[in-house]
Amino acid sequence: MRRLFKTLLCLLAALFVGGALVISHRALAAPASRHPDLEYLKAINSVAPPRDPELLFLLMAGYSNLNLQGEGVEFFSARLKEFDARLTAAQKALYLSAIGLLRAQHASSVSLLQRIGYVKETIAILDQARQISGGEVFVVNWISGIVRAELPRQFDQTKPAEAELAWCLANADKAPHAGWLREVYYHLGKLAVSDGEQGKAQDYLRKSGYKDSDRPITLITPFSEEAASGHTFVPRRISEIVPGRVYALSGFEFTEYYFVVSDDRQELIGIDAGTRPDAARTAYEALREHAPNLPELTTVFITHSHWDHIGGHRYFRSLNTPTGITLAGTGIFAA
């Protein structure tokens, strides 16, 4: 199941435009007949339950991109009824989650007199999806948590949203990709703001990778591009591969950084120097903030002389440590 979701990373691009799921800006939708890709995916999903859930979510994203959420709800509801006896519990949960998300996006088009009941029905659909899946399918819980986090507080979904999103963090290894956690952190931050916990909100925002809460569009992808920091493959993260001994830093730039504490715990050894001095500085300072009691950095070992492994060596050489920094390795630098 996890492998089958890997290519969903780019499919939900339009699901978070304007930072709102329930109250969203809507464009005029062109007739479906003008969109052959949508018609093709509808035909594929009409033949039989797709073995690959990517096909289901591709169609869901297509409906969302074209602002045809209402039509999408009708299509998936009809397929769920038609295929019911042939679906596994996980497949039923995925259909229900797709329906719930599209309904949430469509809520702003429902009349005010009917909207409260409509949203409550959507919540019930998300509850059913989680119950059927046993609460163990990451995408199901992810959709449920984010939709609930976007609902107005009068629907009393803050605590369930926090629970769903906290589950996603605790089960990050079940995510199709670490990039899915970006929205989890972002929405936990929004909930923290609502609860008046500004410190916690800023911490979540920092972990999400967003500079502030005003984000015009989100692409759930395995990489990011920013003018200031360049290319990163994953959100910023510091992992303790061996607790207190081996640290891996991801998402600070194009490459990754590794640091190892010596056996006698008197030295910190870096492995490779990254691509740029400024990125190396940001990563190293983040490590020091994460683990302030680490010993002094004494050595940076360069595995090979490619640009993405040596570019930050000037920063490490500039560090004012009692013993100085030794750079060692193979075929090191021309500088």
DRENDO-1510 file (C-alpha; in Angstrom, 1 decimal, always signed):
<recs>
REC; n; res; u; v; w
REC; 1; MET; +0.0; +0.0; +0.0 .
REC; 2; ARG; +2.8; +2.4; +0.9 .
REC; 3; ARG; +4.6; +1.9; -2.4 .
REC; 4; LEU; +1.4; +2.6; -4.3 .
REC; 5; PHE; +1.0; +6.0; -2.8 .
REC; 6; LYS; +4.5; +7.3; -3.6 .
REC; 7; THR; +3.4; +9.1; -6.8 .
REC; 8; LEU; +0.6; +10.9; -5.0 .
REC; 9; LEU; +3.1; +13.5; -3.8 .
REC; 10; CYS; +2.3; +15.8; -6.6 .
REC; 11; LEU; -1.4; +15.0; -7.0 .
REC; 12; LEU; -2.8; +17.2; -4.3 .
REC; 13; ALA; -1.4; +20.5; -5.5 .
REC; 14; ALA; -4.7; +22.2; -5.9 .
REC; 15; LEU; -6.2; +21.0; -2.6 .
REC; 16; PHE; -4.8; +23.7; -0.5 .
REC; 17; VAL; -5.0; +26.9; -2.6 .
REC; 18; GLY; -5.6; +29.9; -0.5 .
REC; 19; GLY; -4.9; +27.9; +2.7 .
REC; 20; ALA; -8.6; +26.8; +3.0 .
REC; 21; LEU; -10.4; +23.6; +2.3 .
REC; 22; VAL; -13.9; +24.4; +3.4 .
REC; 23; ILE; -14.1; +28.1; +2.4 .
REC; 24; SER; -12.1; +28.4; -0.8 .
REC; 25; HIS; -11.9; +30.8; -3.8 .
REC; 26; ARG; -13.6; +29.1; -6.7 .
REC; 27; ALA; -13.1; +29.7; -10.4 .
REC; 28; LEU; -15.6; +29.2; -13.2 .
REC; 29; ALA; -15.5; +25.5; -14.1 .
REC; 30; ALA; -15.3; +24.6; -17.8 .
REC; 31; PRO; -17.6; +21.8; -19.0 .
REC; 32; ALA; -16.1; +18.3; -18.3 .
REC; 33; SER; -16.3; +17.4; -22.0 .
REC; 34; ARG; -13.5; +19.9; -22.6 .
REC; 35; HIS; -11.2; +17.9; -20.4 .
REC; 36; PRO; -10.2; +14.6; -22.1 .
REC; 37; ASP; -7.8; +13.7; -19.2 .
REC; 38; LEU; -10.7; +13.8; -16.7 .
REC; 39; GLU; -12.9; +11.7; -19.0 .
REC; 40; TYR; -10.1; +9.2; -19.5 .
REC; 41; LEU; -9.6; +8.8; -15.7 .
REC; 42; LYS; -13.4; +8.5; -15.2 .
REC; 43; ALA; -13.5; +5.7; -17.7 .
REC; 44; ILE; -10.6; +3.9; -16.1 .
REC; 45; ASN; -12.2; +4.2; -12.6 .
REC; 46; SER; -15.6; +3.1; -14.0 .
REC; 47; VAL; -14.5; -0.3; -15.2 .
REC; 48; ALA; -13.6; -1.9; -11.9 .
REC; 49; PRO; -12.1; -0.9; -8.6 .
REC; 50; PRO; -8.5; +0.2; -9.4 .
REC; 51; ARG; -5.8; -2.0; -8.1 .
REC; 52; ASP; -3.5; +1.0; -7.8 .
REC; 53; PRO; -5.1; +3.7; -5.6 .
REC; 54; GLU; -3.1; +6.3; -7.5 .
REC; 55; LEU; -5.8; +6.1; -10.2 .
REC; 56; LEU; -8.4; +7.0; -7.7 .
REC; 57; PHE; -6.5; +10.0; -6.3 .
REC; 58; LEU; -5.5; +11.1; -9.8 .
REC; 59; LEU; -9.2; +11.5; -10.6 .
REC; 60; MET; -9.9; +13.1; -7.3 .
REC; 61; ALA; -7.2; +15.7; -8.0 .
REC; 62; GLY; -8.6; +16.2; -11.5 .
REC; 63; TYR; -12.0; +17.1; -10.1 .
REC; 64; SER; -10.4; +19.4; -7.6 .
REC; 65; ASN; -8.2; +21.2; -10.1 .
REC; 66; LEU; -11.2; +21.8; -12.3 .
REC; 67; ASN; -13.4; +23.0; -9.4 .
REC; 68; LEU; -15.8; +20.1; -10.1 .
REC; 69; GLN; -15.8; +18.8; -6.6 .
REC; 70; GLY; -19.6; +18.3; -6.5 .
REC; 71; GLU; -19.4; +16.2; -9.6 .
REC; 72; GLY; -16.5; +14.3; -8.1 .
REC; 73; VAL; -18.5; +13.5; -5.0 .
REC; 74; GLU; -21.3; +12.1; -7.1 .
REC; 75; PHE; -18.9; +10.0; -9.2 .
REC; 76; PHE; -17.1; +8.4; -6.3 .
REC; 77; SER; -20.3; +7.8; -4.3 .
REC; 78; ALA; -21.7; +6.0; -7.3 .
REC; 79; ARG; -18.6; +3.8; -7.7 .
REC; 80; LEU; -18.4; +3.1; -4.0 .
REC; 81; LYS; -22.0; +1.8; -4.1 .
REC; 82; GLU; -21.4; -0.1; -7.4 .
REC; 83; PHE; -18.2; -1.8; -6.2 .
REC; 84; ASP; -19.1; -2.2; -2.6 .
REC; 85; ALA; -19.0; -6.1; -2.5 .
REC; 86; ARG; -15.6; -6.1; -4.3 .
REC; 87; LEU; -13.7; -3.6; -2.1 .
REC; 88; THR; -11.4; -4.3; +0.7 .
REC; 89; ALA; -11.8; -2.3; +3.9 .
REC; 90; ALA; -8.8; -0.2; +3.0 .
REC; 91; GLN; -10.2; +0.5; -0.5 .
REC; 92; LYS; -13.6; +1.5; +1.0 .
REC; 93; ALA; -11.8; +3.9; +3.4 .
REC; 94; LEU; -9.9; +5.5; +0.5 .
REC; 95; TYR; -13.1; +6.1; -1.5 .
REC; 96; LEU; -14.7; +7.6; +1.6 .
REC; 97; SER; -11.7; +9.8; +2.2 .
REC; 98; ALA; -11.8; +11.1; -1.3 .
REC; 99; ILE; -15.5; +11.8; -1.0 .
REC; 100; GLY; -15.0; +13.6; +2.3 .
REC; 101; LEU; -12.2; +15.8; +1.0 .
REC; 102; LEU; -14.1; +16.8; -2.1 .
REC; 103; ARG; -17.2; +17.5; +0.0 .
REC; 104; ALA; -15.2; +19.7; +2.2 .
REC; 105; GLN; -13.9; +21.7; -0.7 .
REC; 106; HIS; -17.5; +21.9; -2.1 .
REC; 107; ALA; -19.0; +23.2; +1.2 .
REC; 108; SER; -18.7; +26.8; +0.2 .
REC; 109; SER; -21.1; +26.2; -2.7 .
REC; 110; VAL; -23.8; +24.8; -0.5 .
REC; 111; SER; -26.5; +27.2; +0.7 .
REC; 112; LEU; -26.0; +28.6; +4.2 .
REC; 113; LEU; -29.3; +26.9; +5.3 .
REC; 114; GLN; -28.0; +23.5; +4.4 .
REC; 115; ARG; -24.2; +24.0; +5.0 .
REC; 116; ILE; -24.2; +23.0; +8.7 .
REC; 117; GLY; -25.9; +19.7; +8.0 .
REC; 118; TYR; -23.7; +19.2; +4.9 .
REC; 119; VAL; -20.5; +19.6; +6.9 .
REC; 120; LYS; -21.7; +17.3; +9.7 .
REC; 121; GLU; -22.4; +14.6; +7.1 .
REC; 122; THR; -18.9; +15.2; +5.8 .
REC; 123; ILE; -17.4; +14.7; +9.3 .
REC; 124; ALA; -19.4; +11.4; +9.6 .
REC; 125; ILE; -18.0; +10.2; +6.3 .
REC; 126; LEU; -14.4; +10.9; +7.5 .
REC; 127; ASP; -15.3; +9.1; +10.8 .
REC; 128; GLN; -16.5; +6.1; +8.8 .
REC; 129; ALA; -13.4; +6.0; +6.7 .
REC; 130; ARG; -11.2; +5.9; +9.8 .
REC; 131; GLN; -13.3; +3.3; +11.4 .
REC; 132; ILE; -13.3; +1.0; +8.4 .
REC; 133; SER; -9.5; +1.4; +7.9 .
REC; 134; GLY; -8.8; +0.6; +11.5 .
REC; 135; GLY; -7.2; +3.9; +12.0 .
REC; 136; GLU; -3.9; +2.7; +10.4 .
REC; 137; VAL; -3.9; +4.1; +6.9 .
REC; 138; PHE; -1.8; +7.2; +6.8 .
REC; 139; VAL; -3.6; +9.0; +3.9 .
REC; 140; VAL; -7.0; +8.4; +5.5 .
REC; 141; ASN; -5.9; +9.9; +8.8 .
REC; 142; TRP; -4.0; +12.7; +7.0 .
REC; 143; ILE; -7.1; +13.8; +5.0 .
REC; 144; SER; -9.3; +13.6; +8.1 .
REC; 145; GLY; -6.9; +15.6; +10.3 .
REC; 146; ILE; -6.4; +18.4; +7.8 .
REC; 147; VAL; -10.1; +18.7; +6.8 .
REC; 148; ARG; -11.1; +18.9; +10.5 .
REC; 149; ALA; -8.3; +21.5; +11.2 .
REC; 150; GLU; -9.8; +23.8; +8.6 .
REC; 151; LEU; -13.4; +23.6; +9.9 .
REC; 152; PRO; -14.8; +26.5; +11.9 .
REC; 153; ARG; -14.5; +26.0; +15.6 .
REC; 154; GLN; -18.3; +25.8; +16.1 .
REC; 155; PHE; -18.1; +22.3; +14.6 .
REC; 156; ASP; -16.0; +21.2; +17.6 .
REC; 157; GLN; -13.4; +19.3; +15.6 .
REC; 158; THR; -10.3; +20.9; +17.1 .
REC; 159; LYS; -9.5; +18.0; +19.4 .
REC; 160; PRO; -10.2; +15.3; +16.8 .
REC; 161; ALA; -8.1; +17.2; +14.3 .
REC; 162; GLU; -5.2; +17.4; +16.8 .
REC; 163; ALA; -5.5; +13.7; +17.5 .
REC; 164; GLU; -5.4; +12.8; +13.8 .
REC; 165; LEU; -2.5; +15.0; +13.1 .
REC; 166; ALA; -0.6; +13.9; +16.2 .
REC; 167; TRP; -1.1; +10.3; +15.0 .
REC; 168; CYS; +0.4; +11.2; +11.6 .
REC; 169; LEU; +3.5; +12.6; +13.4 .
REC; 170; ALA; +3.8; +9.5; +15.5 .
REC; 171; ASN; +3.5; +7.3; +12.5 .
REC; 172; ALA; +5.6; +9.3; +10.0 .
REC; 173; ASP; +7.2; +6.1; +8.8 .
REC; 174; LYS; +3.8; +5.1; +7.3 .
REC; 175; ALA; +3.7; +8.3; +5.2 .
REC; 176; PRO; +4.2; +8.0; +1.4 .
REC; 177; HIS; +7.0; +10.5; +1.8 .
REC; 178; ALA; +8.3; +12.8; +4.5 .
REC; 179; GLY; +6.9; +15.8; +2.5 .
REC; 180; TRP; +3.4; +14.9; +3.7 .
REC; 181; LEU; +4.4; +16.0; +7.2 .
REC; 182; ARG; +4.6; +19.6; +6.1 .
REC; 183; GLU; +0.9; +20.1; +6.1 .
REC; 184; VAL; +0.6; +18.2; +9.4 .
REC; 185; TYR; +3.0; +20.7; +11.1 .
REC; 186; TYR; +1.3; +23.6; +9.4 .
REC; 187; HIS; -2.1; +22.7; +10.6 .
REC; 188; LEU; -1.0; +21.8; +14.1 .
REC; 189; GLY; +0.5; +25.3; +14.1 .
REC; 190; LYS; -2.9; +26.8; +13.1 .
REC; 191; LEU; -4.6; +24.9; +15.9 .
REC; 192; ALA; -2.0; +26.1; +18.4 .
REC; 193; VAL; -2.7; +29.7; +17.3 .
REC; 194; SER; -6.4; +29.2; +17.9 .
REC; 195; ASP; -5.6; +27.9; +21.4 .
REC; 196; GLY; -3.4; +30.9; +22.2 .
REC; 197; GLU; -0.2; +28.9; +22.3 .
REC; 198; GLN; +2.1; +31.2; +20.2 .
REC; 199; GLY; +5.3; +29.5; +21.1 .
REC; 200; LYS; +4.1; +26.1; +20.1 .
REC; 201; ALA; +2.6; +27.6; +16.9 .
REC; 202; GLN; +5.9; +29.1; +15.9 .
REC; 203; ASP; +7.7; +25.8; +16.5 .
REC; 204; TYR; +5.3; +23.9; +14.3 .
REC; 205; LEU; +5.5; +26.6; +11.6 .
REC; 206; ARG; +9.3; +26.3; +11.7 .
REC; 207; LYS; +9.1; +22.6; +11.3 .
REC; 208; SER; +6.6; +22.9; +8.4 .
REC; 209; GLY; +9.2; +24.9; +6.4 .
REC; 210; TYR; +6.9; +27.8; +5.8 .
REC; 211; LYS; +8.1; +31.3; +6.7 .
REC; 212; ASP; +4.7; +32.4; +7.9 .
REC; 213; SER; +1.0; +31.3; +7.9 .
REC; 214; ASP; +0.3; +33.1; +4.6 .
REC; 215; ARG; +0.9; +30.6; +1.9 .
REC; 216; PRO; -0.8; +31.1; -1.4 .
REC; 217; ILE; -0.3; +27.5; -2.6 .
REC; 218; THR; +1.1; +24.2; -1.4 .
REC; 219; LEU; +2.6; +21.5; -3.5 .
REC; 220; ILE; +3.0; +18.2; -1.7 .
REC; 221; THR; +6.2; +17.0; -3.3 .
REC; 222; PRO; +9.4; +15.3; -2.2 .
REC; 223; PHE; +11.4; +18.5; -2.8 .
REC; 224; SER; +11.2; +22.3; -2.4 .
REC; 225; GLU; +12.7; +25.3; -4.2 .
REC; 226; GLU; +13.3; +28.7; -2.6 .
REC; 227; ALA; +15.3; +31.6; -3.9 .
REC; 228; ALA; +17.1; +32.1; -0.6 .
REC; 229; SER; +17.9; +28.5; +0.4 .
REC; 230; GLY; +17.9; +26.7; -3.0 .
REC; 231; HIS; +16.9; +23.1; -3.5 .
REC; 232; THR; +16.0; +20.6; -0.8 .
REC; 233; PHE; +14.7; +17.1; -1.2 .
REC; 234; VAL; +12.8; +16.9; +2.1 .
REC; 235; PRO; +11.6; +19.3; +4.8 .
REC; 236; ARG; +14.2; +20.2; +7.4 .
REC; 237; ARG; +14.7; +17.5; +9.9 .
REC; 238; ILE; +17.4; +16.3; +12.4 .
REC; 239; SER; +17.3; +12.6; +13.0 .
REC; 240; GLU; +19.3; +10.7; +15.6 .
REC; 241; ILE; +20.2; +7.5; +13.8 .
REC; 242; VAL; +22.0; +6.3; +17.0 .
REC; 243; PRO; +20.5; +8.4; +19.8 .
REC; 244; GLY; +23.1; +10.8; +21.1 .
REC; 245; ARG; +25.8; +9.5; +18.8 .
REC; 246; VAL; +25.0; +9.7; +15.1 .
REC; 247; TYR; +23.0; +12.7; +13.7 .
REC; 248; ALA; +21.6; +13.1; +10.2 .
REC; 249; LEU; +20.5; +16.6; +9.0 .
REC; 250; SER; +18.1; +16.7; +6.0 .
REC; 251; GLY; +16.4; +19.5; +4.1 .
REC; 252; PHE; +18.9; +22.3; +4.8 .
REC; 253; GLU; +20.0; +22.4; +1.1 .
REC; 254; PHE; +20.7; +20.1; -1.8 .
REC; 255; THR; +22.7; +17.6; +0.2 .
REC; 256; GLU; +22.6; +16.1; +3.7 .
REC; 257; TYR; +24.9; +16.4; +6.7 .
REC; 258; TYR; +26.1; +13.7; +9.1 .
REC; 259; PHE; +27.8; +14.2; +12.5 .
REC; 260; VAL; +29.2; +11.4; +14.7 .
REC; 261; VAL; +30.3; +11.6; +18.4 .
REC; 262; SER; +33.6; +9.8; +19.0 .
REC; 263; ASP; +33.7; +6.7; +21.3 .
REC; 264; ASP; +35.2; +8.7; +24.1 .
REC; 265; ARG; +32.6; +11.5; +23.6 .
REC; 266; GLN; +35.3; +14.1; +23.4 .
REC; 267; GLU; +35.0; +14.9; +19.7 .
REC; 268; LEU; +32.3; +15.6; +17.1 .
REC; 269; ILE; +33.2; +14.4; +13.6 .
REC; 270; GLY; +31.4; +15.7; +10.5 .
REC; 271; ILE; +31.0; +13.7; +7.3 .
REC; 272; ASP; +31.1; +15.9; +4.2 .
REC; 273; ALA; +30.7; +19.7; +4.1 .
REC; 274; GLY; +27.7; +20.3; +1.9 .
REC; 275; THR; +27.5; +22.7; -1.1 .
REC; 276; ARG; +27.8; +26.2; +0.4 .
REC; 277; PRO; +29.2; +27.9; +3.5 .
REC; 278; ASP; +25.9; +29.6; +4.3 .
REC; 279; ALA; +24.0; +26.3; +4.2 .
REC; 280; ALA; +26.7; +24.6; +6.2 .
REC; 281; ARG; +26.4; +27.3; +8.9 .
REC; 282; THR; +22.6; +27.0; +9.0 .
REC; 283; ALA; +22.7; +23.2; +9.3 .
REC; 284; TYR; +25.5; +23.2; +12.0 .
REC; 285; GLU; +23.8; +25.9; +14.1 .
REC; 286; ALA; +20.5; +23.9; +13.9 .
REC; 287; LEU; +22.4; +20.8; +15.2 .
REC; 288; ARG; +23.9; +22.8; +18.1 .
REC; 289; GLU; +20.4; +24.1; +19.0 .
REC; 290; HIS; +19.0; +20.6; +18.8 .
REC; 291; ALA; +21.8; +19.0; +20.9 .
REC; 292; PRO; +23.6; +21.8; +22.8 .
REC; 293; ASN; +25.7; +19.4; +24.8 .
REC; 294; LEU; +27.6; +17.9; +21.9 .
REC; 295; PRO; +31.4; +18.0; +22.1 .
REC; 296; GLU; +33.4; +20.4; +19.9 .
REC; 297; LEU; +33.6; +19.7; +16.2 .
REC; 298; THR; +37.2; +18.6; +15.6 .
REC; 299; THR; +37.2; +16.9; +12.2 .
REC; 300; VAL; +35.2; +17.0; +9.0 .
REC; 301; PHE; +35.8; +13.9; +6.8 .
REC; 302; ILE; +35.2; +14.4; +3.1 .
REC; 303; THR; +34.1; +11.2; +1.4 .
REC; 304; HIS; +34.9; +12.5; -2.1 .
REC; 305; SER; +35.5; +15.8; -3.9 .
REC; 306; HIS; +32.2; +16.4; -5.7 .
REC; 307; TRP; +30.9; +20.0; -5.3 .
REC; 308; ASP; +27.9; +19.0; -3.1 .
REC; 309; HIS; +30.3; +17.4; -0.6 .
REC; 310; ILE; +33.0; +20.1; -0.3 .
REC; 311; GLY; +31.3; +23.5; -0.8 .
REC; 312; GLY; +30.8; +24.3; +2.8 .
REC; 313; HIS; +34.4; +23.6; +3.9 .
REC; 314; ARG; +35.2; +27.3; +4.3 .
REC; 315; TYR; +32.6; +27.7; +7.0 .
REC; 316; PHE; +33.9; +24.7; +9.0 .
REC; 317; ARG; +37.5; +25.9; +8.6 .
REC; 318; SER; +36.4; +29.3; +10.0 .
REC; 319; LEU; +35.0; +27.9; +13.3 .
REC; 320; ASN; +36.9; +29.1; +16.3 .
REC; 321; THR; +37.4; +26.0; +18.3 .
REC; 322; PRO; +40.1; +25.2; +20.9 .
REC; 323; THR; +41.8; +22.6; +18.7 .
REC; 324; GLY; +40.9; +23.9; +15.3 .
REC; 325; ILE; +39.1; +21.9; +12.6 .
REC; 326; THR; +40.8; +19.2; +10.6 .
REC; 327; LEU; +39.5; +18.4; +7.2 .
REC; 328; ALA; +40.4; +15.0; +6.0 .
REC; 329; GLY; +39.4; +12.7; +3.1 .
REC; 330; THR; +40.1; +11.8; -0.4 .
REC; 331; GLY; +40.9; +14.2; -3.3 .
REC; 332; ILE; +39.7; +17.1; -1.2 .
REC; 333; PHE; +39.7; +20.6; -2.4 .
REC; 334; ALA; +41.2; +23.0; -4.9 .
REC; 335; ALA; +40.6; +25.9; -2.4 .
</recs>
